[in-house]
């Protein structure tokens, strides 16, 4: 059998798979690396061939590239904020004085135009961050999308909130913060109210208008019309349903949560706009998830820690701004209570991290053993074993996929006729399994093993449920 760098190893029970994925298989941790494999539809096949020794380098390169993009994006942010300051704009561009004297032009340039320009710039960020997430080498589509979601979230918070609050004199503000850290609350308390108008127009431009674009699906509509009437193509694979874009929508919603918390003290007028946005967002996203987007795989609630950490950060930042406001007002009693509130919030976050985060990170043995016992009693294990030959085939045709459901009956009959005439479907599957060295099993009871030493070989056996006395006899080896 031809050796390969990544292999799917399958076990009789979920408990055995989790145990195998959590223990070291060799004295050299880099020669045989094990981790739980994603669902069959969640596997990102191009990254399976990446050697494990390259992953750390790829992750650092992707992190550095995302940081560079985040920092360089301050240039368009500063330009956008320059449009909101009419006096500086007239001073730097005297030729625009005639145009800027008209009232409706002033309202357009200083009000709505900066938010629209910033929103258009930000639309280019998610595809770039998704590319960086793919460079990192994640073997699952959900892991790739979650990494892109975190990168877009950090980018959005830094550039849309802090970049706009500190724009115009970013370097001088940073020098003040570094030289006098105690001035951070005061600086935020004086800078945030000045950007309240911009944030309200940004909620209208990116929030309300974004929901309308989400409902209409204008980008997909334009691509579909171009593909049908310009290219004259009827390829059904192009018109298949998309999965929900977590890496674009989750950062946007969390940014508006941050704006609501931070501006509620000094600019509460933004709250009605956010209330309308969240109400419409609930209706729109519920419809999109249920009726438009296709759920090809389950993420297992992996976005909840991201949401929780962002909300805690927003709460602490709001309390710090309140501390600066009370400091400006010379109110030591209110400042003292605010400090205790910050401490209580951080303690609550630590409790949640100890109590709930491990559940998202690792499955519990108690739950896994109970699920295995129920499957064995109900006879589902036999049904699972029947799916072994096609669960993780890279080129499996799934007739339940909407792509094939949307195809015409004549096309499907022709495909079936050709497949029947050739009589080679079984041979093709066997060749693919030999070429890619993949063994298949249900996603609930497997783990993914990577080995980097060409001469290294390990037998994986006798890993079983403590209550199951029959040892497993699955063996595998990889380089």
VENHU-V345102 format. One record per pair of residues at least 4 apart in sequence whose ideal C-beta (glycine too) atoms are under 8 Angstrom apart, sorted by the first residue. I is the first residue (numbers start at 1). J is the second residue. Records with the same first field share a line. If there is no record, write none. Layout:
I->J  J
This chain:
1->434  437
2->434  435  437
3->437  454  477  478  479
4->436  437  478  479
5->48  49  50  51  52  450  451  452  478  479
6->48  49  139  448  449  450  478
7->437  438  439  448  449  450  451  476  478
8->37  392  438  439  440  441  446  448  449
9->20  34  439  446  447  448  449  460  474  476
10->17  388  439  440  441  445  446  474
11->16  17  20  441  445  446  447  463  472  474
12->16  381  445  464  468  472  474
13->17  368  369  372  445  464  465  468
14->18  363  368  371  372  444  445
15->19  365  368  369  372  464  465
16->20  445  463  464  465  472
17->21  36  445  446  447
18->22  36  362  363  365  368  447
19->23  463
20->25  34  447  460  463
21->34  35  36  447  448
22->362
23->34
24->29
25->32  34  449  458  460
26->31  32  456  458
28->32  453
29->33
30->52  53  452
31->451  452  453  456
32->449  450  451  452  453  456  458  478
33->52  449  450  451  452
34->447  448  449  450
35->447  448  450
36->446  447  448
37->43  139  443  446  447  448
38->42  43  44  139  140  141  142  143  297  443  448
39->43  297  298  443
40->391  392  440  443
41->296  297
42->140  141  142  296  297  443
43->48  139  140  141  392  394
44->48  134  138  139  140  141  143  144
45->394
46->134
47->134  137  138  139  144
48->139
50->54  55  58  137
51->55  452
52->450  452
53->452
54->58  137
55->59  136  137
56->60
57->61
58->62  135  136  137
59->63  136  137
60->64
61->65  135
62->66  132  133  135  136
63->67
64->68
65->69  132  135
66->70  129  132  151  154  155
67->71
68->72
69->73  125  128  129  155
70->154  155  158  159
73->77  121  125  155  159  163
74->78  159  163  167  170
75->79
76->80  117  118  121
77->81  118  159  160  163  164  167
78->82  163  167  168  170
79->83
80->84  114  117  118  121  164  167
81->85  114  164  167  168  198
82->88  89  92  168
83->89  109  110  113  114  117
84->110  114  197  198
85->89  110  168
86->90  100  106  109  110
87->91
88->92  168
89->93  96  100  109
90->94  96  97  100
96->100
97->101
99->105
100->105  106  109
101->105  106
102->106
103->107
104->108
105->109
106->110
107->111  112
108->112  113
109->113
110->114
111->197  201
112->116  201  204  205
113->117
114->118  198  201
115->119  198  201  202  204  205  206
116->120  205
117->121
118->122  160  202  205  206
119->123  202  205  206  209  210
120->124
121->125
122->156  159  160  206
124->128
125->129  152  155  156
126->130  148  152  245  247  248
127->131
128->132
129->133  148  151  152  155  247
130->134  144  145  148  247
131->135
132->136  148  151
133->138  144  145  147  148  151  247
134->138  144
136->144  147
138->143  144  147
139->143  448
140->144
141->145  296  297
142->146  297  299  302
143->147
144->148
145->149  246  247
146->150  246  247  299  302  303  306
147->151
148->152  247
149->153  246  247  250  251  303  306
150->154  306
151->155
152->156  247  248  251
153->157  250  251  254  255  306  310
154->158
155->159  251
156->160  161  251  252  255
157->161  162  254  255  258  310
158->162  163
159->163  164
160->164  202  255
161->165  255  258  259  262
162->166
163->167  170
164->195  198  199
165->188  191  192  195
166->170  173  174  191
169->173
170->174
171->175
172->176
173->177  187  191
174->178
175->179
176->180  183  187
177->181  183  184  187
183->187
184->188  320  324
185->189  320  321  323  324  325  327
186->190  324  327  328
187->191  324
188->192  317  320  321  324
189->193  266  321  324  325  327  328
190->194  324  328
191->195
192->196  262  263  266  267  321
193->266  267
195->199
196->200  263  266  267  269  270
197->201
198->202
199->203  259  263  267  270
200->204  267  269  270  273
201->205
202->206  207  259
203->207  208  256  259  270  273  274  277
204->208  209  273
205->209
206->210  252
207->211  252  256  273  274  277  281
208->212  273  276  277  280
209->213
210->214  252
211->215  277  280  281  284
212->216
213->217  218  219
214->249  284  285  288
215->284  287  288
216->221
217->221  292
218->222
219->223
220->224  242
221->225
222->226
223->227
224->228  238  239
225->229  230
226->230  231
227->231  233  235  238  239
228->232  233  234
233->238
235->239
236->240  403  404  406  407  411
237->403
239->406
240->294  401  402  403  406
241->292  293  294  402
242->293  294
243->293  294  295  296
244->249  288  289  293  295
245->249
246->250  299  303
247->251
248->252
249->253  285
250->254  303  306  307
251->255
252->256
253->257  281
254->258  306  307  310  311
255->259
256->260  274  277  278
257->261  310  311  314
258->262  310  313  314  317
259->263  270  274
260->264  270  271  274  314
261->314  315  317  318
262->314  317  318  321
263->267  268  270  271
264->268  270  271  318
265->318  321  322  325
266->321  325
270->274
271->275
272->276
273->277
274->278
275->279
276->280
277->281
278->282
279->283
280->284
281->285
282->286
283->287
284->288
285->289
286->290
287->291  292
288->292  293
289->293  295
294->402
299->303
300->360
301->360
302->306  360
303->307
304->308  360
305->309  357  360
306->310
307->311
308->312  352
309->313  349
310->314
311->315
312->316  345  348  349
313->317
314->318
315->319  345
316->320  342  345  346
317->321
318->322
319->323  338  341  342  345
320->324  342
321->325
322->326  338
323->327  335  338  339  342
324->328
325->329
326->331  334  335  338
327->331  335
329->334
331->335
332->336
333->337
334->338
335->339
336->340
337->341
338->342
339->343
340->344
341->345
342->346
343->347
344->348
345->349
346->350
347->351
348->352
349->353
350->354
351->355
352->356  357
353->357
354->358
356->360
357->361
358->362
359->364
363->367  368
364->368
365->369
366->370
367->371
368->372
369->373  465  467
370->374
371->375  444
372->376  445  465
373->377  467
374->378  380
375->380  381  384
376->380  381
379->383
380->384
381->385
382->386
383->387
384->388  441  442  444  445
387->391  440  441  442
388->439  440  441  442
389->393  429  440
390->396  429  440
391->440  441  442  443
392->438  439  440  441
393->429  432  433  438  440
394->432  436  438
395->432
397->404
398->404
399->404  405
400->404  405
401->405
402->406
403->407
404->412
407->411  412
408->412
409->413
410->414
411->415
412->416
413->417
414->418
415->419
416->420
417->421
418->422
419->425
424->428
425->429
426->430
427->431
428->432
429->433
430->434
431->435
432->436
433->437  438  439  440
437->478
439->476
441->445  446
442->446
449->460  476  478
450->478
451->456  458  477  478  479
452->456  479
453->479
454->479
455->479
456->478  479
457->477  478
458->477
459->475  476  477
460->474  475  476
461->471  472  473  474  475
462->471  472
463->472
464->468  470  471  472
